Amino acid sequence: MSHIHDGTAGSKKTRFAPKESLDRFCNDGREIRLLHEIYESPDIDELRGSPPKVIEAISKYAEKHYLMNVGPDKGKVVVDLILSSRPETMVELGGYCGYSAILFGDAFRKSGGNRYYSLERNPEFAAVVKSLVDLAGLSDVVKVEVGPSDLSLARLNQSGIINKIDFLFIDHYKPAYTADIKLCNPPYLAYVRSSVQEKREKLKNINQGYNMEGIAAYSQKQYSKDEKPNIDSLGNPNIVYDNVKYYAEIWKTCLMDREPVRKAGFMTNQSERKIEDAEQLGRRSIRPSEESVGAIQLQVGGYGLSAKIFHIPFVTVVPEFKLYALVQRRPTADNDSEKDFPGVKSYRSVDDLVADPQVDLVVVTTTPDSHYALVKQALEAGKHVLVEKPFTPTSTEAYSLATLAASKSLTLTVYQNRRFDADFQTVQKLLNDSQLGRIAEFETHFDRHRPAAPVAQLESNYWKAVPGPGHGVAYDLGTHLIDQCVVLFGFPSRITATIYSNRAETPDFEDTATILLHYDRTSTRPTPLLCTVKATIISPAPSQLRYWIRGTDGAFQKHHLDIQEDQLKDGMRPEVDKSYGFEPKARYGVLHKFDSGSGKISTEVVPTVEPPTYAEFYRKLARTIKGDKKQIPVDPKVAAGVIRLVELARESSKLGKTLDVDVTI
């Protein structure tokens, strides 16, 4: 046992109150009493579906009644191993009262695992485990098997349920399994690699039979059959291991920086692998599942730049999600999702996708004109949906989808990932810290110098280069910039815009926009505020202006776009490459502070904050889908309001006048 919660019997009376003796530390009724105490708690509803709270309740009980559990300290070591190794199948020998099944099962589900088996020979203990696992909301991934572990494992294997165990956890009487650990742990290769005859020779002088030293007579009875132990301490010397050299090298490589864990006695050969070593053992970090389990099964509709650059890289590093399927209607020799992700399901139509009951979340990354129909189809099929920006070509469509999602209690959100740009997070911090005083003007830019029309995009009819519903700069870039203004200041009172083409060869395609958002005085804003949203393709400059914010106490200027997109296009992997998302010092912004006392202005460099990265969008989405609606990364009604501002901006440009804003949330 790795950890023991010690304590004495409490005095609180319940319907079941066994007498605890000093020479007994389990199986005297205290485990059943644990179940009664938890389910009779006035806070029982707070525990439902919350593994951490159920663990807390077990620990609180253990303060009064001596329980054998792995405990939080060593438990964290195992949790960290689970999250880093991402096993598909995990087995624990000895479920006891469910502490480890809940603690590790929660981490296992977050890491994207398929099935966690808790093997418990005592039927009463198993009943406790099942009940508490169900209370914690983990019964979809944690399965309890009743009976001797060797027989349970044999049955699961012979029935085809378990063909391979990726992670084995044993928290039991160490004298009972020490020899078997030696036989299956790669550091004992000298023995494992030897021939059958050599093994038998080496074992001649070792005491035969089950090592009961240090185990109380009462406890020995649980592990004996017909008064004889049913497990041999020698393991099986007749087994020939023909592939251990391969795994030994992996062990040696992966344990370079994990020596303390190895010394603690954990079997960590495959568990210690880094994600980037996954292919060496024939296991991908993106893994399909044959059934819906704790991880959110995610499908990406569309297999273009958006899917490859802005979505799939983050799905693979957020353990709450598992890439389950991809939709690609017309794969080519050099662009084939099945070749890129051979273990992930591939569909040719959305109809097949939404008919798959295993899909929990659909990510729509197709062209804007298809968003409304695809999102509606997915919602009507009972799927949660994340849709790329722009939400839809019209605000009417966007609002109707938001209403549909709410009516079905489904999560719908829009990928306004620029909220998680490090430079925007820096701006938010400056404003929250009142570094600039009262803001008078706010400018947000997305300027580039691309005077020539992109011929390849024109020839391929690419939506970002030709006119169409939801096309053009206001929908493409304007939605990001307008959304940032709405996040900071809310919706404006009026809007004025000039939107046009700056290229003679594509006069009908809107590639340049200047949009003014007018904010009137309010009870919290004593003077008007003007926000300028600007995106142009004519801007020959060594570094493009990103933000220019002017306030009564200071001004902030920032050049350069956020670095994440370029890094992703260069193949950098989020949360694997440690420099991902971090800006070099040369890109930091500048703050000009005004001293009202002296009338002088000082200048200082403002380091860009540590980036949350776009992975934070997916983390918040996972928490939303799992029930915390306040975590929704982008409210669909707010996103619909942004589309309404785009509509008004284009109308203002056509009419040549300022329009009142009629957005409703």
C-alpha positions as CSV (number, residue, x, y, z in Angstrom):
1,M,0.0,0.0,0.0
2,S,1.4,3.4,-1.0
3,H,-0.4,5.5,1.5
4,I,-2.7,5.0,4.6
5,H,-5.2,7.5,5.9
6,D,-5.0,7.0,9.7
7,G,-7.6,8.0,12.3
8,T,-9.9,6.7,14.9
9,A,-13.6,5.8,14.8
10,G,-15.9,8.8,14.9
11,S,-18.8,9.2,17.3
12,K,-21.4,10.3,14.7
13,K,-24.2,7.7,14.5
14,T,-25.5,6.4,11.2
15,R,-27.8,3.6,10.3
16,F,-24.8,1.3,9.9
17,A,-22.0,1.6,12.6
18,P,-19.6,-1.3,12.8
19,K,-17.2,-1.7,15.6
20,E,-13.7,-1.1,14.5
21,S,-10.8,-2.9,16.3
22,L,-7.2,-1.8,16.6
23,D,-5.9,-5.0,14.9
24,R,-8.1,-4.7,11.9
25,F,-7.7,-2.0,9.2
26,C,-10.2,-3.1,6.6
27,N,-13.2,-5.3,5.9
28,D,-14.9,-4.8,9.3
29,G,-17.7,-2.7,7.8
30,R,-16.0,0.6,7.6
31,E,-16.1,0.5,3.8
32,I,-19.9,0.1,3.7
33,R,-20.1,2.8,6.4
34,L,-18.2,5.1,4.0
35,L,-20.9,4.6,1.4
36,H,-23.7,5.4,3.9
37,E,-22.0,8.5,5.2
38,I,-21.4,9.9,1.7
39,Y,-24.9,9.2,0.4
40,E,-26.5,10.5,3.6
41,S,-24.5,13.8,3.4
42,P,-26.6,16.9,2.9
43,D,-24.1,18.0,0.2
44,I,-24.7,14.8,-1.9
45,D,-25.9,16.8,-4.9
46,E,-22.7,18.8,-5.0
47,L,-20.7,15.5,-5.3
48,R,-22.7,14.2,-8.2
49,G,-20.5,14.3,-11.4
50,S,-17.5,15.8,-9.5
51,P,-14.6,13.3,-9.0
52,P,-12.5,15.9,-6.9
53,K,-15.4,16.4,-4.5
54,V,-16.0,12.6,-4.1
55,I,-12.3,12.2,-3.4
56,E,-12.5,15.0,-0.9
57,A,-15.5,13.2,0.8
58,I,-13.6,9.9,1.0
59,S,-10.5,11.7,2.5
60,K,-12.7,13.4,5.1
61,Y,-14.1,10.1,6.1
62,A,-10.6,8.6,6.3
63,E,-9.6,11.2,8.9
64,K,-12.0,9.4,11.3
65,H,-11.8,5.9,10.0
66,Y,-8.5,4.2,9.0
67,L,-8.6,3.6,5.2
68,M,-6.1,2.2,2.8
69,N,-5.8,4.6,-0.2
70,V,-3.0,5.7,-2.4
71,G,-3.4,9.3,-1.0
72,P,-2.9,12.6,-2.7
73,D,0.9,12.8,-2.7
74,K,1.7,9.5,-4.5
75,G,-1.6,9.8,-6.3
76,K,-0.3,12.9,-8.0
77,V,2.7,11.0,-9.3
78,V,0.5,8.5,-10.9
79,V,-1.9,11.1,-12.2
80,D,1.0,12.9,-13.9
81,L,2.1,9.7,-15.5
82,I,-1.4,9.1,-16.9
83,L,-1.6,12.6,-18.3
84,S,1.8,12.4,-19.9
85,S,1.5,8.8,-21.3
86,R,-2.1,9.0,-22.4
87,P,-2.8,5.2,-22.1
88,E,-5.7,3.7,-24.0
89,T,-6.3,0.9,-21.6
90,M,-5.5,1.0,-17.9
91,V,-5.9,-1.6,-15.2
92,E,-5.7,-1.4,-11.4
93,L,-5.3,-4.4,-9.2
94,G,-7.3,-3.8,-6.0
95,G,-10.1,-1.3,-6.2
96,Y,-10.7,-1.3,-2.4
97,C,-13.2,1.6,-1.8
98,G,-12.7,3.5,-5.1
99,Y,-10.3,6.2,-4.2
100,S,-7.8,5.3,-6.9
101,A,-10.4,4.4,-9.4
102,I,-11.9,7.9,-9.1
103,L,-8.6,9.8,-8.8
104,F,-6.9,8.0,-11.7
105,G,-10.1,7.4,-13.7
106,D,-10.7,11.2,-13.8
107,A,-7.1,11.8,-15.1
108,F,-7.5,8.8,-17.5
109,R,-10.6,10.3,-19.0
110,K,-9.0,13.7,-19.4
111,S,-6.1,12.1,-21.2
112,G,-8.4,10.5,-23.7
113,G,-8.3,6.9,-22.6
114,N,-10.8,4.3,-23.7
115,R,-11.4,2.1,-20.6
116,Y,-10.1,1.9,-17.0
117,Y,-10.6,-1.5,-15.3
118,S,-10.7,-1.7,-11.5
119,L,-10.2,-5.3,-10.5
120,E,-11.5,-6.1,-6.9
121,R,-11.9,-9.7,-5.5
122,N,-14.0,-8.6,-2.6
123,P,-17.7,-8.2,-3.8
124,E,-18.6,-5.8,-1.0
125,F,-15.6,-3.6,-1.8
126,A,-16.5,-3.8,-5.5
127,A,-20.0,-2.6,-4.7
128,V,-18.6,0.4,-2.9
129,V,-16.3,1.2,-5.8
130,K,-19.1,0.9,-8.4
131,S,-21.4,3.2,-6.3
132,L,-18.8,5.9,-5.8
133,V,-17.6,5.8,-9.4
134,D,-21.1,6.3,-10.5
135,L,-21.6,9.2,-8.1
136,A,-18.4,10.8,-9.5
137,G,-19.8,10.5,-13.0
138,L,-17.1,8.2,-14.2
139,S,-19.0,5.0,-14.9
140,D,-18.7,5.7,-18.7
141,V,-15.0,5.0,-18.5
142,V,-14.3,3.1,-15.3
143,K,-15.5,-0.5,-15.2
144,V,-15.3,-2.6,-12.0
145,E,-14.6,-6.4,-12.3
146,V,-15.3,-8.6,-9.4
147,G,-13.2,-11.6,-8.6
148,P,-9.5,-12.7,-8.3
149,S,-7.4,-10.4,-10.5
150,D,-5.7,-13.3,-12.3
151,L,-9.0,-14.9,-13.2
152,S,-10.5,-11.5,-14.1
153,L,-7.6,-10.7,-16.4
154,A,-7.7,-14.1,-18.1
155,R,-11.5,-13.7,-18.6
156,L,-11.1,-10.2,-20.1
157,N,-8.3,-11.3,-22.4
158,Q,-10.0,-14.5,-23.6
159,S,-13.2,-12.6,-24.3
160,G,-11.3,-10.2,-26.5
161,I,-12.1,-7.2,-24.2
162,I,-8.5,-6.6,-23.3
163,N,-5.7,-7.4,-25.8
164,K,-3.1,-5.0,-24.4
165,I,-2.6,-3.1,-21.2
166,D,-1.0,0.3,-21.6
167,F,-0.8,1.2,-17.9
168,L,-1.0,-1.2,-14.9
169,F,-1.4,0.2,-11.4
170,I,-0.9,-2.1,-8.3
171,D,-1.5,-0.7,-4.9
172,H,-1.5,-3.7,-2.7
173,Y,0.6,-5.9,-0.4
174,K,4.1,-5.5,-1.8
175,P,5.3,-8.9,-0.6
176,A,2.6,-10.5,-2.7
177,Y,3.7,-9.1,-6.0
178,T,7.4,-8.2,-5.7
179,A,8.6,-11.2,-7.8
180,D,6.1,-10.5,-10.6
181,I,7.2,-6.9,-10.7
182,K,10.8,-8.1,-11.2
183,L,9.8,-10.4,-14.0
184,C,7.9,-7.7,-16.0
185,N,10.1,-4.7,-15.3
186,P,12.9,-4.0,-17.9
187,P,15.7,-3.3,-15.4
188,Y,15.7,-7.0,-14.7
189,L,16.6,-7.8,-18.3
190,A,19.5,-10.1,-17.3
191,Y,16.8,-12.5,-16.0
192,V,14.1,-11.8,-18.5
193,R,16.4,-12.3,-21.5
194,S,17.8,-15.6,-20.2
195,S,16.6,-19.0,-21.5
196,V,14.0,-21.1,-19.8
197,Q,16.8,-23.4,-18.4
198,E,18.8,-20.4,-17.1
199,K,15.7,-19.0,-15.4
200,R,14.9,-22.3,-13.7
201,E,18.5,-22.6,-12.5
202,K,18.5,-19.1,-11.1
203,L,15.3,-19.8,-9.2
204,K,16.4,-23.1,-7.6
205,N,17.4,-21.4,-4.3
206,I,14.4,-19.1,-4.0
207,N,11.7,-20.1,-1.6
208,Q,8.8,-21.5,-3.6
209,G,5.2,-20.2,-3.2
210,Y,3.5,-17.0,-2.2
211,N,5.5,-14.7,0.0
212,M,3.3,-14.1,3.0
213,E,5.9,-12.4,5.1
214,G,4.6,-9.3,6.7
215,I,0.9,-10.0,5.9
216,A,-1.5,-10.6,8.7
217,A,-3.1,-14.0,9.0
218,Y,-6.5,-12.5,8.5
219,S,-5.5,-10.8,5.3
220,Q,-3.8,-13.9,3.9
221,K,-7.1,-15.6,3.7
222,Q,-8.2,-13.2,1.0
223,Y,-5.3,-14.3,-1.2
224,S,-5.5,-18.1,-0.7
225,K,-7.5,-20.7,-2.4
226,D,-8.2,-24.0,-0.6
227,E,-5.8,-22.9,2.1
228,K,-3.0,-22.5,-0.5
229,P,-1.9,-19.3,-2.1
230,N,-3.2,-19.0,-5.7
231,I,-0.3,-16.9,-7.0
232,D,3.3,-18.0,-7.3
233,S,6.0,-15.5,-6.2
234,L,8.3,-16.7,-8.9
235,G,6.0,-15.6,-11.8
236,N,6.4,-17.9,-14.7
237,P,10.0,-18.9,-15.5
238,N,8.9,-20.8,-18.7
239,I,8.0,-17.6,-20.6
240,V,10.4,-16.5,-23.4
241,Y,10.4,-12.7,-23.9
242,D,11.4,-12.1,-27.5
243,N,11.0,-8.3,-27.7
244,V,12.2,-7.0,-24.4
245,K,15.4,-5.5,-25.9
246,Y,13.3,-3.1,-27.9
247,Y,11.4,-1.9,-24.9
248,A,14.5,-1.8,-22.8
249,E,15.9,0.9,-25.0
250,I,12.7,2.9,-24.7
251,W,13.0,2.5,-20.9
252,K,16.6,3.8,-20.9
253,T,15.7,6.8,-23.1
254,C,12.6,7.8,-21.4
255,L,13.8,7.5,-17.8
256,M,16.8,9.9,-18.2
257,D,15.0,12.5,-16.2
258,R,12.6,10.3,-14.1
259,E,15.1,8.5,-11.8
260,P,13.1,9.4,-8.6
261,V,10.0,7.8,-10.1
262,R,11.8,4.6,-11.1
263,K,13.3,4.3,-7.6
264,A,9.8,4.6,-6.1
265,G,9.0,1.3,-7.7
266,F,6.6,2.3,-10.4
267,M,6.5,0.4,-13.6
268,T,7.1,3.3,-16.0
269,N,8.6,1.8,-19.2
270,Q,5.9,2.9,-21.6
271,S,4.2,5.3,-19.3
272,E,7.2,7.6,-19.2
273,R,7.3,8.1,-22.9
274,K,7.1,11.6,-24.2
275,I,4.3,12.3,-26.7
276,E,6.8,12.8,-29.5
277,D,8.1,9.2,-29.0
278,A,4.6,7.8,-29.6
279,E,5.3,6.5,-33.1
280,Q,8.3,4.5,-31.8
281,L,6.0,2.2,-30.0
282,G,3.4,2.2,-32.7
283,R,0.9,4.4,-30.7
284,R,-0.2,7.7,-31.9
285,S,-0.8,10.7,-29.7
286,I,-4.1,11.1,-31.7
287,R,-6.1,8.0,-31.1
288,P,-9.5,6.9,-32.3
289,S,-12.0,5.2,-30.1
290,E,-14.5,2.5,-30.8
291,E,-17.0,3.9,-28.2
292,S,-17.9,7.1,-26.6
293,V,-16.1,7.5,-23.3
294,G,-15.0,10.3,-21.0
295,A,-13.0,12.2,-23.6
296,I,-14.9,14.4,-25.9
297,Q,-15.0,12.7,-29.3
298,L,-14.2,15.5,-31.8
299,Q,-14.8,15.6,-35.5
300,V,-13.4,18.2,-37.9
301,G,-15.6,19.0,-40.9
302,G,-13.3,20.2,-43.6
303,Y,-9.6,19.4,-44.1
304,G,-8.0,22.6,-45.3
305,L,-5.6,25.1,-43.8
306,S,-7.9,26.1,-41.0
307,A,-8.3,22.5,-39.8
308,K,-4.6,21.6,-40.1
309,I,-3.2,24.8,-38.6
310,F,-5.7,26.2,-36.2
311,H,-7.6,23.2,-34.8
312,I,-5.9,19.8,-35.0
313,P,-2.7,20.9,-33.4
314,F,-4.6,22.1,-30.3
315,V,-6.9,19.0,-30.2
316,T,-3.8,16.9,-29.8
317,V,-2.5,18.8,-26.7
318,V,-5.8,19.2,-24.8
319,P,-6.4,15.9,-23.1
320,E,-10.1,16.4,-22.7
321,F,-10.5,16.0,-26.5
322,K,-9.9,13.1,-28.8
323,L,-9.7,13.5,-32.6
324,Y,-12.2,10.9,-33.7
325,A,-13.0,11.6,-37.3
326,L,-12.3,13.9,-40.3
327,V,-14.5,14.8,-43.2
328,Q,-12.8,15.3,-46.5
329,R,-15.0,15.0,-49.6
330,R,-12.3,14.9,-52.3
331,P,-8.8,13.8,-51.0
332,T,-5.9,14.2,-53.3
333,A,-2.5,12.5,-53.5
334,D,-0.8,15.3,-51.5
335,N,-3.8,16.2,-49.3
336,D,-5.4,13.0,-47.8
337,S,-6.6,13.0,-44.2
338,E,-6.5,9.2,-44.2
339,K,-2.8,9.1,-45.0
340,D,-2.1,11.9,-42.5
341,F,-4.1,10.3,-39.7
342,P,-4.5,6.6,-40.4
343,G,-6.0,5.8,-37.1
344,V,-8.7,8.4,-37.3
345,K,-12.0,7.7,-39.0
346,S,-12.6,9.4,-42.4
347,Y,-15.9,10.4,-43.8
348,R,-16.8,11.7,-47.3
349,S,-20.1,13.4,-46.2
350,V,-21.5,15.3,-43.3
351,D,-24.5,13.0,-43.4
352,D,-22.4,10.0,-42.4
353,L,-20.7,12.1,-39.7
354,V,-23.7,13.3,-37.9
355,A,-25.2,9.8,-38.0
356,D,-22.3,8.5,-36.0
357,P,-23.4,8.3,-32.3
358,Q,-19.8,8.4,-31.1
359,V,-19.3,12.0,-32.2
360,D,-19.7,14.5,-29.3
361,L,-18.4,17.7,-30.9
362,V,-18.3,18.8,-34.6
363,V,-15.8,21.4,-35.6
364,V,-16.9,23.2,-38.8
365,T,-14.0,24.6,-40.8
366,T,-15.6,24.8,-44.2
367,T,-16.2,28.0,-46.3
368,P,-18.5,30.6,-44.7
369,D,-21.4,30.1,-47.1
370,S,-21.8,26.5,-45.8
371,H,-21.6,27.3,-42.1
372,Y,-25.3,27.8,-41.5
373,A,-26.5,24.5,-43.1
374,L,-23.7,22.4,-41.5
375,V,-24.1,23.9,-38.0
376,K,-27.8,23.5,-38.1
377,Q,-27.5,19.9,-39.3
378,A,-25.1,19.0,-36.5
379,L,-27.2,20.7,-33.8
380,E,-30.3,18.9,-34.9
381,A,-28.4,15.7,-34.7
382,G,-27.6,16.4,-31.0
383,K,-23.9,17.4,-31.5
384,H,-22.1,20.2,-29.8
385,V,-20.6,22.6,-32.4
386,L,-17.5,24.8,-32.8
387,V,-17.7,26.8,-36.0
388,E,-14.9,28.8,-37.6
389,K,-15.3,32.6,-38.0
390,P,-17.1,34.2,-39.7
391,F,-20.0,32.6,-37.8
392,T,-22.5,32.9,-40.8
393,P,-23.0,35.3,-43.7
394,T,-26.0,36.9,-42.0
395,S,-26.9,37.8,-38.5
396,T,-30.4,36.3,-38.9
397,E,-28.8,32.9,-39.5
398,A,-26.4,33.4,-36.6
399,Y,-29.1,34.3,-34.1
400,S,-31.3,31.4,-35.2
401,L,-28.4,28.9,-34.6
402,A,-27.8,30.4,-31.2
403,T,-31.4,29.9,-30.3
404,L,-31.5,26.4,-31.7
405,A,-28.4,25.4,-29.6
406,A,-30.0,26.8,-26.5
407,S,-33.3,25.0,-27.1
408,K,-31.4,21.7,-27.2
409,S,-29.0,22.5,-24.3
410,L,-26.1,22.1,-26.7
411,T,-22.9,24.1,-26.7
412,L,-22.3,26.3,-29.8
413,T,-19.4,28.6,-30.0
414,V,-17.4,30.5,-32.7
415,Y,-13.6,30.3,-33.2
416,Q,-12.7,33.9,-32.3
417,N,-9.2,32.6,-31.4
418,R,-7.7,36.1,-31.5
419,R,-9.1,36.7,-28.0
420,F,-6.2,34.5,-27.0
421,D,-3.5,36.3,-28.8
422,A,-0.7,37.3,-26.4
423,D,-0.7,40.9,-27.6
424,F,-4.5,41.2,-27.0
425,Q,-4.0,39.7,-23.5
426,T,-1.4,42.3,-22.9
427,V,-3.8,45.1,-23.9
428,Q,-6.5,43.7,-21.6
429,K,-4.0,43.7,-18.7
430,L,-3.0,47.3,-19.4
431,L,-6.7,48.4,-19.4
432,N,-7.6,46.3,-16.4
433,D,-4.7,47.8,-14.5
434,S,-5.8,51.3,-15.5
435,Q,-2.3,52.0,-16.9
436,L,-3.7,54.4,-19.6
437,G,-6.4,56.2,-17.6
438,R,-9.7,57.0,-19.4
439,I,-9.5,55.6,-23.0
440,A,-10.3,58.2,-25.7
441,E,-9.3,56.3,-28.8
442,F,-8.6,52.7,-29.6
443,E,-7.1,51.5,-32.9
444,T,-6.7,47.8,-33.8
445,H,-5.0,47.0,-37.2
446,F,-4.5,44.0,-39.4
447,D,-2.5,45.6,-42.2
448,R,-0.3,43.9,-44.9
449,H,1.3,45.0,-48.1
450,R,-0.1,42.7,-50.8
451,P,-0.9,44.9,-53.8
452,A,-1.0,42.1,-56.3
453,A,-4.0,39.8,-56.4
454,P,-3.2,36.2,-55.4
455,V,-3.4,34.5,-58.8
456,A,-3.4,30.9,-57.4
457,Q,-6.3,31.8,-55.1
458,L,-8.2,33.4,-57.9
459,E,-7.7,30.4,-60.1
460,S,-8.9,28.0,-57.4
461,N,-11.8,30.2,-56.5
462,Y,-10.6,30.5,-52.9
463,W,-13.1,32.2,-50.7
464,K,-10.7,34.7,-49.3
465,A,-10.0,36.1,-52.8
466,V,-13.4,36.1,-54.6
467,P,-16.8,37.7,-53.8
468,G,-19.4,35.6,-52.1
469,P,-21.7,35.3,-49.1
470,G,-19.5,35.8,-46.0
471,H,-16.5,36.7,-48.1
472,G,-14.3,39.8,-48.0
473,V,-12.1,41.6,-45.5
474,A,-14.9,42.6,-43.1
475,Y,-16.0,39.0,-42.6
476,D,-12.5,37.5,-42.7
477,L,-10.4,39.9,-40.6
478,G,-13.0,42.4,-39.4
479,T,-14.8,39.8,-37.3
480,H,-11.6,39.3,-35.3
481,L,-10.9,43.0,-34.8
482,I,-14.5,44.0,-34.1
483,D,-14.8,41.1,-31.6
484,Q,-11.8,42.4,-29.7
485,C,-13.4,45.8,-29.4
486,V,-16.7,44.2,-28.2
487,V,-14.7,42.2,-25.6
488,L,-13.1,45.3,-24.3
489,F,-15.9,47.9,-24.5
490,G,-19.1,46.2,-25.4
491,F,-21.3,47.0,-28.5
492,P,-21.1,50.6,-29.9
493,S,-23.9,53.1,-30.3
494,R,-23.2,53.9,-34.0
495,I,-21.0,52.7,-36.8
496,T,-19.3,54.3,-39.9
497,A,-17.3,52.4,-42.5
498,T,-15.5,52.5,-45.7
499,I,-15.0,49.1,-47.4
500,Y,-13.7,48.7,-50.9
501,S,-11.2,47.0,-53.2
502,N,-7.6,48.3,-53.4
503,R,-6.8,46.0,-56.4
504,A,-7.8,47.0,-59.9
505,E,-7.9,43.4,-61.1
506,T,-10.5,42.4,-58.5
507,P,-12.8,45.4,-58.2
508,D,-15.7,43.5,-56.7
509,F,-13.7,41.8,-53.9
510,E,-13.6,43.8,-50.7
511,D,-10.0,43.7,-49.5
512,T,-9.7,47.0,-47.5
513,A,-11.8,48.3,-44.6
514,T,-11.8,51.2,-42.1
515,I,-14.6,50.8,-39.6
516,L,-15.3,53.3,-36.9
517,L,-17.2,52.2,-33.8
518,H,-18.7,55.2,-31.9
519,Y,-19.4,54.7,-28.2
520,D,-21.6,57.4,-26.5
521,R,-21.3,58.6,-22.9
522,T,-22.7,56.3,-20.3
523,S,-22.9,56.2,-16.5
524,T,-19.5,54.5,-16.5
525,R,-18.0,56.3,-19.5
526,P,-18.0,60.1,-18.9
527,T,-16.8,60.9,-22.5
528,P,-17.3,59.4,-25.9
529,L,-14.9,56.6,-27.1
530,L,-13.9,56.0,-30.7
531,C,-12.6,52.6,-31.9
532,T,-11.0,52.3,-35.3
533,V,-10.9,48.9,-36.9
534,K,-8.6,48.9,-39.9
535,A,-7.4,46.2,-42.4
536,T,-5.6,47.0,-45.7
537,I,-3.5,45.3,-48.3
538,I,-1.6,48.5,-49.2
539,S,0.8,49.2,-46.3
540,P,4.6,49.1,-47.2
541,A,6.2,49.1,-43.8
542,P,8.9,47.0,-42.2
543,S,6.6,46.4,-39.2
544,Q,2.9,46.9,-39.3
545,L,1.1,48.8,-36.5
546,R,-1.1,46.4,-34.5
547,Y,-2.5,48.6,-31.6
548,W,-2.5,52.3,-30.9
549,I,-4.4,53.1,-27.7
550,R,-4.6,56.7,-26.3
551,G,-5.8,57.6,-22.8
552,T,-5.6,60.4,-20.3
553,D,-2.7,58.9,-18.5
554,G,-0.8,57.2,-21.3
555,A,-0.6,55.7,-24.7
556,F,0.3,52.2,-25.9
557,Q,1.7,51.3,-29.3
558,K,2.3,47.8,-30.5
559,H,3.7,46.6,-33.8
560,H,3.6,43.1,-35.4
561,L,0.9,40.5,-35.5
562,D,0.7,37.8,-32.8
563,I,3.3,35.2,-33.5
564,Q,1.2,32.0,-33.1
565,E,-0.1,31.8,-36.7
566,D,3.3,32.0,-38.3
567,Q,4.7,29.5,-35.8
568,L,1.9,27.0,-36.6
569,K,2.5,27.4,-40.3
570,D,6.2,26.7,-39.8
571,G,5.3,23.4,-38.1
572,M,5.8,24.4,-34.5
573,R,3.8,22.3,-32.1
574,P,1.9,24.1,-29.3
575,E,2.8,23.0,-25.8
576,V,5.6,20.7,-27.2
577,D,7.8,23.4,-28.5
578,K,8.5,25.5,-25.4
579,S,8.9,28.8,-27.3
580,Y,5.5,28.5,-29.0
581,G,3.5,31.7,-28.5
582,F,6.3,33.7,-26.9
583,E,7.2,36.9,-28.6
584,P,10.8,38.0,-29.0
585,K,11.7,41.2,-27.1
586,A,12.1,43.1,-30.4
587,R,8.3,42.8,-30.8
588,Y,7.3,44.2,-27.4
589,G,5.0,47.2,-27.2
590,V,5.9,50.7,-25.9
591,L,4.0,52.5,-23.2
592,H,4.2,56.4,-23.0
593,K,3.2,57.5,-19.5
594,F,2.0,61.0,-18.7
595,D,2.8,62.5,-15.3
596,S,0.1,65.1,-14.6
597,G,2.2,66.6,-11.8
598,S,5.3,67.4,-13.9
599,G,3.7,67.4,-17.3
600,K,6.4,65.1,-18.6
601,I,6.0,61.9,-20.6
602,S,8.2,58.8,-19.9
603,T,8.5,55.8,-22.1
604,E,8.9,52.2,-21.2
605,V,8.9,48.8,-23.0
606,V,6.0,46.6,-22.0
607,P,6.8,42.8,-22.2
608,T,4.1,40.8,-23.9
609,V,2.4,38.6,-21.4
610,E,2.9,34.8,-21.2
611,P,0.6,33.5,-23.9
612,P,-2.4,31.4,-23.0
613,T,-2.2,30.2,-26.6
614,Y,-5.2,29.0,-28.7
615,A,-5.2,25.8,-26.6
616,E,-7.0,27.8,-23.9
617,F,-9.9,28.2,-26.3
618,Y,-10.2,24.4,-26.4
619,R,-9.7,24.0,-22.6
620,K,-12.6,26.5,-22.0
621,L,-14.7,24.7,-24.6
622,A,-14.1,21.3,-22.8
623,R,-15.2,22.8,-19.5
624,T,-18.3,24.2,-21.1
625,I,-19.3,20.9,-22.7
626,K,-18.8,19.2,-19.3
627,G,-21.2,21.5,-17.6
628,D,-19.6,24.8,-16.7
629,K,-21.5,27.1,-19.0
630,K,-19.7,30.2,-17.7
631,Q,-16.5,28.9,-19.4
632,I,-17.8,29.2,-22.9
633,P,-15.0,30.8,-24.9
634,V,-17.3,32.8,-27.2
635,D,-21.0,33.3,-26.6
636,P,-22.8,32.6,-29.8
637,K,-25.2,35.5,-29.3
638,V,-22.2,37.9,-29.0
639,A,-20.7,36.3,-32.1
640,A,-24.0,36.9,-33.9
641,G,-23.9,40.5,-32.7
642,V,-20.4,40.8,-34.3
643,I,-21.9,39.6,-37.6
644,R,-24.6,42.2,-37.3
645,L,-21.9,44.9,-36.9
646,V,-20.3,43.6,-40.1
647,E,-23.6,43.9,-41.9
648,L,-24.1,47.5,-40.7
649,A,-20.5,48.4,-41.6
650,R,-21.0,47.2,-45.2
651,E,-24.3,49.0,-45.4
652,S,-22.7,52.2,-44.0
653,S,-20.1,52.0,-46.7
654,K,-22.6,51.6,-49.4
655,L,-24.8,54.4,-48.1
656,G,-21.9,56.7,-47.2
657,K,-23.3,57.5,-43.8
658,T,-23.2,56.7,-40.1
659,L,-25.8,54.1,-38.9
660,D,-27.3,53.4,-35.5
661,V,-26.4,50.0,-34.0
662,D,-29.4,47.7,-33.3
663,V,-27.6,44.7,-31.8
664,T,-29.4,42.6,-29.2
665,I,-27.9,40.0,-27.0
